[in-house]
């Protein structure tokens, strides 16, 4: 568990160190204008999505640990390339490799946690992965914002620090010899024609619901600061207060809350977690008509409810996405899920910018609709038999229930 947690923390630390300055970094080291950088990043993120099913098969064949080692080293080399070779073509080439490695890492990491977890502790191990991720992201962003200077040399340092963190992460995965790399045989009968992800209806419901809620969460990250500062004309420290509330609750409550949520069916947890998002959207909608002395309290309360929902959704979705697929195909299923994740990541900025530039309040109504639809998608599972989602699925996909 120590190596698992440390590797996850270093990986997230490097990401947190880089992520807040990503657009400035790419612009500075490539020498390209911001618009060109944005087009390259969007196109490259979409280009790699069709390849992910092959990445998933690789994860199933060799196991998640070698994939994590390889993707960490590949990402490290990409950042060395970014800071060493300027220009549009190198930016595009390294961005394709980085996007592919990032999606492969996202598919392999939860599978590793699933396989490492002792029986009955899957939820807590997945929660641990989220704890170290949030802690690493937060600390990395804090240190970078303190020490990184907005200059070409400062961004070179940023890229090299991220590359170093990734190389250390790869080393930790490599020495974790106890990590299982072989496929775990599934319990029960082995079907002659195993289901593919797109044919597993229960998995597809969860993957789509998770993508809708991810798009909503990304829209909050990017759209809420703009709405607060431009439409509600609130002081800038309000944004920091709300995100600090979110970060603190994620760090403190992830593990203890996971033990409580383990008592309930994951489909129920995901549905109620998604509906908890609506509290923040409602607070943002009514904040303009709320007295100033009450507005901050309303928004903090909305963010607290949203964060509890985020904690519930992250655990329930991971439990179902790792528990529903057959053991021999979990890597392929998790990689296929990255198609939904990548689509949500690519389309969320478009949703935010198009609605905020026209009718700002429409953004929060749209996100409310996404959350409600995601919750309703869990209804077939709630009406089905109460199987645990972290039990490997061996039934035919059309008969599966979450």
N, C-alpha and C positions, 0 to 999 in steps of 0.2 A: 504493500500500500504506500510506503514511503517513496519508493522510486516512481510509482504511478503518479502520486500527487506532486512530486517535485518536477517531473517532466512536464506535466500539465501546466504547472505554475510558470515554468520558464517559457513554455510555448506562448502562454497568454500574456506574460510580461512583455515579451518582444512585440506581440501584436498591439498591446496597449501603448507601448512606447511609440509605435509607428502610426497607428490608425488615426488619431486626431489630426495628424499632419499629412495624411496620405496624398491629398491632391496637391498641396504645396510641395511635397517631396518629389512627386512625379514631374511636376512642372519645372522645378529647379534642376534636377539631375538630367532630364532629357533635353532641356532647352526648348520645349514646345509650349505653345499657348494653352491656356486652361481648357478651351473648347476642344482642341485636338486631343488632349489627354482624356477628357471625359468620353469622347467618342471611342477612343481606343480601349478604355477600360470596360465600357459597356459591351462593345462588340466581342472582345476577347472572353468576357465572362459568359456570353451566350454561346460562343463557338465551341467551348469545351463541354457543354452539357450533353450532347449526344454520345460522347466517349465514356460517360460515367458507368454505363452498364458493363463495359469491359474492365474498368477499374474494379468494380464490385466483384467480378469473377476472379480477378487477381487476388483480391483480399481473401476470398473463399479458398483459393488454391494454396496460398503460401502463409496465410494468417495475418492478423492485423499488425503485429509488432514489426515485421520487416517492412511493411508498407509505411508505417509511421516513421521508421528510421529513414527510409528512402525519400519520403515527402519532405521531411525536415531538412535533409541535406540539399534537396533540389531547391527548396525555397531559399535556403541560405545562399546557394550559388546564384539564384535570380537577383538577390539584393546586391551581391558583389557585382553582378553584371550591370544592374541599374546605375550604380555609382561609378562604374568604370567606363562604360560605353554610352555616350549621349546619342541622341537622335531618335527619330520617329520609329524606324524599323527595329532597332534594338528594344525600344520600349514595348512595341507590339509583340515581339518574339518572347521576351522575358515575361510579359504579362500573360500570355497564353500558358506558358509553363507554370507560372505562379498560380493562376486560376485553377489549372488541373490539379496541381499538388495540394492546394487548399481544399478543394472538394474531396479529394481522396483522403486527406487527413480527417475531414469532418465525418466521412463514412467509417473510417477504421477506428477512431478514438472511442465512440460509444460501444462498438463491438468488443474492444479490448476490455473496457470496464465490465461489460456483461459477462465475459468469460472469466475474468479474474474474481468476480464477486462470489463469495460462498453462498450456498443455497439459502434462499430466503432473504438475502441482503442486497439484491440487485438494485432496488430503489435507493439504498443508502450509498452504494458505490457510484451510481449515476449522479446522485446529489453531490457527492464529493467532487466529481469531475466539474460540476457547475460552480462549486465553491472556489476551487483553485483557479478556475477560469476567470471568475468575477474578481477575485483578489488580485490575480496577475494583471488583468486589464486595468484595474483601478490604479495599482501602484505604478505600472508602466506609464500610464497617461500622466500621473502626477509628476513623476521624475522628469519625463520628457518636457512637460510644459514649464518646468523650472529651469532646466539646463540647456535645452535646444535653442539655438539662436537662428532666427529667420534669415539665413544666408546660405549660399551654396555649400560652404564648408560645414555649416551646422547640419545640413541635410545629408551630407556624406557621412558624418558621424552617426546620424540617426540610422541610416541604412546599414552601416557596419555593426552597430550595436544589435540591431535586429538579427543580422546574419550570425553574429556570435551566439546570441541566445538560441537560435535555431540549431546551430552546430552542437551546442551543449545539450540541447533537448535530444538530438539524434544519439549522442553518446549515452545518455541515460537510458533511452529505449534499447540501445544495443547491449548494454551490460545487464539488462533485466532478463537474465537467462531463465528465470522462473516463469516468465510470461508464456502462456500457451500459444503455439503457432499453428498447430494442426487443427483441422476441423473436428469439432466434437460430434460424435455420432448422435443422431436424433433418437429420442425415446420413441418406442412404438414402431409400427410398420413403416417401411420405407416405400414411398410410391414410385412406380416405374417411370412416371412422367411428372417430375416435380413441377409445382406451379411456378409461373413467372410473376414478377411483381405486379404487372398490369392486369393479371388475372386474379389476383388475391383481393377480393372486394373489401374485406375488413381493413387490410393494410392500406389500400388506396384511399379509403375514407379518412383514416388517421393522417396519412401523408398530406392529403389535400387540406384537411382542417388545420393541421400544424402550419402549412404554408400560408393559409389565410391569416392565422394569428401572428405569424412571423412578419408578414407584410404590414399588419397593423402595428406591431411593435417597432419596426423600422420607421414607419411613418411618424410615430410618436417621437422617436429620437431626433428625426430631422425636421419635422413640422412644428412640434410644440414650441421650441425656442423662437422660431419666426413668428408664430401666432402670438405668443406672450409679449414679445418686444414690439412688434409692428402693429398688431391689431388691438391688443389690450393696453399697449404703452406702459407696461410694467417695468420696474427697474431690472437691470441685467442680473443682479444677484438672485432674483427669483428663480431663474433657470438653474443656477448652481444649487440652490436650496432643494429644488425638486429632484434633480439628478443625484444629489447627495443622499436624500431620503431613500431613493431607489437603490443606490449602491450599498448603503449601510444595511438596509433590510435584506438584500440579497446575500450579503456576506454573513449576517448574523443568524438568519432564520432558515437558510437552505437545509442544513442537516437536521435540526430538530423538527422542522415542519415535514421533512420527508418521512420521518418515523410515524407521524400522525397520519399522513396521507396514505401510507402503506395499508391502513385499515380499510380503505375504500377501493372500489373498483376504479381502475385508471380511466375508463371512459367517463365515469361520473366526475372524477377530478378534473379532467380536461374540459368537460362541458361547463362546469361551474367556474373553473379558472378563466375560461374565455369570457364568460358573462361578467366576471369581476372587472374586466377591462373597461366595460361600459361606464363604470363609476367615474373614471378619469375623463372620458369623453363628455359625460354630462356636466362635470365640474367646469370644463373648458367652455362648454356652450352657455352655461348660465353665469359665468364669471363676469361678463360684461355688465350684467344687471345686478351685480352684488355689491354692497357697500365696500369701499376699499379696506376697511378694518377687518372685514370678514373674508375677503377674497383669498388672502394667503392661506388661511386655515382651510378653506374649502378646497383649494388646489392641493395642499399637502395631504388632506384626507383622501382626495381622489387618487393621488399618486400612491398612497399607502395601499389602497384597495387594488389598484392596478398591479402593484408589485407582488402582493399576495397571489393575484391571478397569474402573474408571470412565473412565480415559483411553482405553482400547481401545474401550469401548462407544460413547463420545461420537464418536470419529472414524469408526468403522465404520458406525454408524447414519447419521451425516450423509452419508457417502459414498454409501451405498445409497439413502437417501431423496432425495438430489439427483440421483443418477446413473441410477436406474431409470426415472423417468417420461420420456415424450417431451418434447423441448425446448419445444414450443409449449404444454405443459400443466403445466410444473413448478410454477408458482405455485398452480394448483388442487390439485395433489397435496400440496404442502407445507402448504397451508391445511387440506386434509382431514386430514392427519396431526395438526393441532392439535386435532381432535376427540378423538383418542386421548390426546394430551398433557393436554388439559383434563379429560378423565375421570379420568386417573391422578392429576392434581393435586387434584381434588375429592374423590376416594374414599380417597386415602392416609391423611388424618387420621382418617377413620372406622375404617379398618383398625387403625391404631395404638391409638386410644383404646379400641376394643372389646376388643382382645386384651390390652393391658397391664392393663386394669382387671379382667380375669378370670384368665387364665393367662399371665403375662408371657413364659415360655419359648415359648409357642405362636407369638408374633410372629416369632421367628427361624426357627422351622420353616416358618411360612407364607411368609416371604421366601425361604427356601431353595427352596421349591416353585416360587415365581414365577421365580426365576433359572434353575432346571433346565428349566422349561417353555419359557422364552424361548430357552435354548440349543438345546433339541430342535427348536424351530420353524425353526432354520437347517438342519436335516438335508436337506430336499429340495434346498436350494441347494448344499449340499456334495456331493451325489450328481450334480448337474447338470454341464453343461459349464462350464469355468473362464472365464467372461466376467468382465471388469472391471465392477464396479458403477458406476463413474463414466463408463461409455460410454452415451450416450443410448440408451434402449430403443426399438426400432421393431418388434419382434416382437409378435404377439398376446399379450395378457396371460396367457392360460392356458398359453402355451408359454415364458414368460419364466423365466429363472433368475437368481439373485442372483450 
